[in-house]
Amino acid sequence: MRYLLTNLPLNLGEEKLDLARPLSHALGGKPSDYSGVVLERRSLDARHKGAIRFLVALGFDTSRDLGKVELLAGLKLEVVPPPSPYFVDPVPRRPRVVIVGSGPAGTFCALRLLDYGIEPIMLERGPAMSERVQSINALWQKGILNPEANSQFGEGGAGTFSDGKLTTRIGHPATRYVLETFVRYGANPRILYLSKPHVGTDVIRKCSVLIRKDAEARGVTYRWKAKLADICFENGAVRAAVLPDGEQIPCDAIVLAPGHSARDTFEMLHRHGVAMRQKPFAMGVRVEHPQDFIDKNQYGPSKGHPSLPPADYKLVCNLGLNRAAYSFCMCPGGEVIQCSSEEGGVVVNGMSNEKRDSGFANSGLVAKVNTSDFGSDHLLGGMYFQRRWEQQAFKAAGGTYGAPATSVWDFLRLKGSGQLPRTSFRPFAVPADLRTCLPDFVQEQLRGALPVFDKKIHGFASREAILLAIESRTSSPIQLLRNEDGQSVSHAGLYPCGEGAGFAGGITSAAVDGIRVAEWIAQKAGAPVFQVFEKQVRASELANEY
Ligand SMILES: Cc1cc2nc3c(=O)[nH]c(=O)nc-3n(C[C@H](O)[C@H](O)[C@H](O)COP(=O)(O)OP(=O)(O)OC[C@H]3O[C@@H](n4cnc5c(N)ncnc54)[C@H](O)[C@@H]3O)c2cc1C
C-alpha cells in the first residue's frame, strides 16, 4: 500500500541521504521495508535560527502493517489514493476557439483544449520570444519602450519575465498538471515537492518556447502581433474576433486571457457592456537590500549552509480600518526591473534567474488600495488610478524610463533625494522625492509599516535599503463577471480567464484558471464533467499569490 508521511523533520544535509532511514526511525522497521520513497513536499522551518531544519512529506510503499504505529507528535500518516490520470477523450463537437493572450492562462487553456482534441487559435499582441527579448533589452539597457513588446506583452505573457515562483494557495488538483508540464519542458523536477517552487525567468523563457513549439505541432495556430481589437457579437453572443486591420476570425468562443495590463482591451470590453466590476489591488514601491544582509537576519548562525537557498521573507503589517501594508513577490538573489507597458508611465517589479545569484534581495512593499480610493465610480476607475500614478513616477524620473528612487532612511524622514544605495535596477535609478509619485494614503501606510518591519528584520529600514517607484501592477483593478459555466454573465461565448479578468493571482493560479476554462468549453462541447478539475476556487484565495 502507498502512504504519505507528513511533517517529518530533517536536519540540514539529511535531505541528501537515503530517505528510507528517517522513515524507519519514525515508523519502525528497517530502511529496506520501505520502497518507492519519494519526496513529495519540502519546506524550510526557520523558526529557531540556531536549529533550522526541513519539514518534509514522504510518499512510500510498504507491506508492513502501519495501523498500530504510534506517531511522534506533529507527524501525520495517511494512505494515498492512486493518482487521477489527466487523460481525456476527444469531444464529439469541435468548437472554434480563439484564445486572447499567450500568458500562463492562455497557454494552459490551449494545452488542455488540445487534450480534448480542440485546436484553438492563439492571438498574441506582442511578438514571439526572440524579438520580445530584443525589445526588453532596449528598455532595460537604453530606456527605450516598445508599448507592444515589453515585460507585460509578448510570448509567454507577464509570466515569462517574472520571478518564476510557482507558489499558489489555491490547493487545486490541476496545480500538479501545471508543475508537471513545466518539468516536462525543462524545469527542475524539485518544483514538484518544494513548498515554494521557483524556476526563474531564464528557465521559464525556455519552457515557454518549448511548450509553444509542441502546442503548435499538436494543432494550435499562433498569431503574433495580432491584437484583439474588437469583438463581433450577434444577439449577445460571440461571432468573431476582430484584428486591428479589420480581419474577422469567426469563432464560437473567445477566451479572454489578456493579463492585467491590456488597458485598451478592457476599454473595448467596457464599450460593449461586458459585465465587470471594480476590484481592490495594491500599490507601493520595490524595496531592495543586499542578499547577504537578508541571509544573516533570516538564518543566523546557519547562514552559508550548503543546503540553504538565498533567504526570503514575508512581512505584513495590519494598520486597522481596512488598511495594511505587506511585502509581495519577494525575489531572493533577484533584480528590480523596468516593467512599463505604456508610454509616459513608469512601473517596476522584480525577477530572478534560477540560480538566484545577483547578490540583491528585493520585494514589492505595497499597501492595499480599496475601490473607494479610486476616486471614481467608473468601472475602469482603478485602471485610470494606476495610470495616473505611473505617469507621476515617469515625471519624477525626469521624463525617462528610469525609476524614481530614495533610501528607506530618507523616505522615513520625509527628506527629498539624497544619496542612493546600490541597486540592481536598470536602466538607471533617479534620486527623487517619492512623495510626488505615491498617493498620500499609500505613503502613510508604508511609513507606518517600515518601522514594524525593521523590528522584525533589524536594519530593514536602513540607509543601505533603496525604494524604487512605482509598483502598481500587483493585480487586476477589475474583475470580469462570469457564470458557473465560465461564460461572461453578459455575453455568451466569452470566457474571461486568468489574472487580468480577476480570476488568478500569479503564474500557477492563472494557468489553473486556463485549464478550468478549457474544461468548461469542453463540457459545453459534450465532454463528461471531469471530476479532477472540479474544485471551485474562491476569489479570496487569488489575491497576490506569490
Ligand atoms: C516582473 C514580474 C514578476 C512576476 N513574478 C511572479 C512570480 O514569481 N510568481 C507568480 O506566480 N507570478 C509572478 N508574476 C505575475 C504573473 O506573471 C502573472 O500573474 C501571470 O503571468 C498572469 O497570467 P495571465 O496569463 O493571466 O496574463 P499575462 O501573463 O499577463 O498574459 C497576458 C497576455 O495577453 C496578451 N494580450 C493582452 N491584450 C491582448 C489583446 N488585446 N490581444 C492579444 N493579446 C493580448 C499580452 O501580450 C500577454 O502576453 C510576475 C509578474 C511580473 C510582471
The ligand as an SDF file (V2000), in Angstrom:
LIG
                    3D

 53 58  0  0  0  0  0  0  0  0999 V2000
    8.1270   41.1480  -13.2690 C   0  0  0  0  0  0  0  0  0  0  0  0
    7.0580   40.2190  -12.8340 C   0  0  0  0  0  0  0  0  0  0  0  0
    7.3630   39.2220  -11.9020 C   0  0  0  0  0  0  0  0  0  0  0  0
    6.3800   38.3050  -11.5430 C   0  0  0  0  0  0  0  0  0  0  0  0
    6.7450   37.2790  -10.7200 N   0  0  0  0  0  0  0  0  0  0  0  0
    5.8390   36.2980  -10.4600 C   0  0  0  0  0  0  0  0  0  0  0  0
    6.2100   35.1590   -9.7230 C   0  0  0  0  0  0  0  0  0  0  0  0
    7.3500   34.9950   -9.3070 O   0  0  0  0  0  0  0  0  0  0  0  0
    5.2620   34.2270   -9.4780 N   0  0  0  0  0  0  0  0  0  0  0  0
    3.9720   34.3580   -9.9220 C   0  0  0  0  0  0  0  0  0  0  0  0
    3.1590   33.4780   -9.6630 O   0  0  0  0  0  0  0  0  0  0  0  0
    3.6010   35.4240  -10.6570 N   0  0  0  0  0  0  0  0  0  0  0  0
    4.5040   36.3870  -10.9410 C   0  0  0  0  0  0  0  0  0  0  0  0
    4.1410   37.4630  -11.6840 N   0  0  0  0  0  0  0  0  0  0  0  0
    2.7350   37.5750  -12.1090 C   0  0  0  0  0  0  0  0  0  0  0  0
    2.4480   36.6300  -13.2400 C   0  0  0  0  0  0  0  0  0  0  0  0
    3.3520   36.8620  -14.2740 O   0  0  0  0  0  0  0  0  0  0  0  0
    1.0120   36.8150  -13.6740 C   0  0  0  0  0  0  0  0  0  0  0  0
    0.1660   36.5690  -12.5700 O   0  0  0  0  0  0  0  0  0  0  0  0
    0.6490   35.8530  -14.7800 C   0  0  0  0  0  0  0  0  0  0  0  0
    1.5400   35.9510  -15.8580 O   0  0  0  0  0  0  0  0  0  0  0  0
   -0.7690   36.1290  -15.2650 C   0  0  0  0  0  0  0  0  0  0  0  0
   -1.0410   35.2730  -16.3180 O   0  0  0  0  0  0  0  0  0  0  0  0
   -2.1180   35.5930  -17.4360 P   0  0  0  0  0  0  0  0  0  0  0  0
   -1.9650   34.5440  -18.4540 O   0  0  0  0  0  0  0  0  0  0  0  0
   -3.4350   35.7820  -16.7770 O   0  0  0  0  0  0  0  0  0  0  0  0
   -1.7080   37.0150  -18.0410 O   0  0  0  0  0  0  0  0  0  0  0  0
   -0.3380   37.5030  -18.6830 P   0  0  0  0  0  0  0  0  0  0  0  0
    0.7860   36.6410  -18.2860 O   0  0  0  0  0  0  0  0  0  0  0  0
   -0.2470   38.9390  -18.3580 O   0  0  0  0  0  0  0  0  0  0  0  0
   -0.5390   37.3040  -20.2450 O   0  0  0  0  0  0  0  0  0  0  0  0
   -1.4300   38.0660  -20.9800 C   0  0  0  0  0  0  0  0  0  0  0  0
   -1.0230   38.0510  -22.4430 C   0  0  0  0  0  0  0  0  0  0  0  0
   -2.0890   38.6070  -23.2110 O   0  0  0  0  0  0  0  0  0  0  0  0
   -1.5460   39.4060  -24.2570 C   0  0  0  0  0  0  0  0  0  0  0  0
   -2.5780   40.3780  -24.6540 N   0  0  0  0  0  0  0  0  0  0  0  0
   -3.0590   41.4200  -23.9390 C   0  0  0  0  0  0  0  0  0  0  0  0
   -4.0280   42.0470  -24.6160 N   0  0  0  0  0  0  0  0  0  0  0  0
   -4.1760   41.3880  -25.7850 C   0  0  0  0  0  0  0  0  0  0  0  0
   -5.0290   41.5850  -26.9110 C   0  0  0  0  0  0  0  0  0  0  0  0
   -5.9420   42.5490  -26.9390 N   0  0  0  0  0  0  0  0  0  0  0  0
   -4.8750   40.7600  -27.9660 N   0  0  0  0  0  0  0  0  0  0  0  0
   -3.9410   39.7530  -27.9530 C   0  0  0  0  0  0  0  0  0  0  0  0
   -3.1170   39.5390  -26.8990 N   0  0  0  0  0  0  0  0  0  0  0  0
   -3.2350   40.3320  -25.8200 C   0  0  0  0  0  0  0  0  0  0  0  0
   -0.3320   40.0210  -23.6100 C   0  0  0  0  0  0  0  0  0  0  0  0
    0.5890   40.4580  -24.5840 O   0  0  0  0  0  0  0  0  0  0  0  0
    0.1910   38.8850  -22.7520 C   0  0  0  0  0  0  0  0  0  0  0  0
    1.1130   38.1050  -23.4810 O   0  0  0  0  0  0  0  0  0  0  0  0
    5.0760   38.4150  -12.0600 C   0  0  0  0  0  0  0  0  0  0  0  0
    4.7650   39.4440  -12.9570 C   0  0  0  0  0  0  0  0  0  0  0  0
    5.7410   40.3300  -13.3410 C   0  0  0  0  0  0  0  0  0  0  0  0
    5.3930   41.4130  -14.3250 C   0  0  0  0  0  0  0  0  0  0  0  0
  1  2  1  0
  2  3  1  0
  2 52  2  0
  3  4  2  0
  4  5  1  0
  4 50  1  0
  5  6  2  0
  6  7  1  0
  6 13  1  0
  7  8  2  0
  7  9  1  0
  9 10  1  0
 10 11  2  0
 10 12  1  0
 12 13  2  0
 13 14  1  0
 14 15  1  0
 14 50  1  0
 15 16  1  0
 16 17  1  0
 16 18  1  0
 18 19  1  0
 18 20  1  0
 20 21  1  0
 20 22  1  0
 22 23  1  0
 23 24  1  0
 24 25  2  0
 24 26  1  0
 24 27  1  0
 27 28  1  0
 28 29  2  0
 28 30  1  0
 28 31  1  0
 31 32  1  0
 32 33  1  0
 33 34  1  0
 33 48  1  0
 34 35  1  0
 35 36  1  0
 35 46  1  0
 36 37  1  0
 36 45  1  0
 37 38  2  0
 38 39  1  0
 39 40  1  0
 39 45  2  0
 40 41  1  0
 40 42  2  0
 42 43  1  0
 43 44  2  0
 44 45  1  0
 46 47  1  0
 46 48  1  0
 48 49  1  0
 50 51  2  0
 51 52  1  0
 52 53  1  0
M  END
$$$$
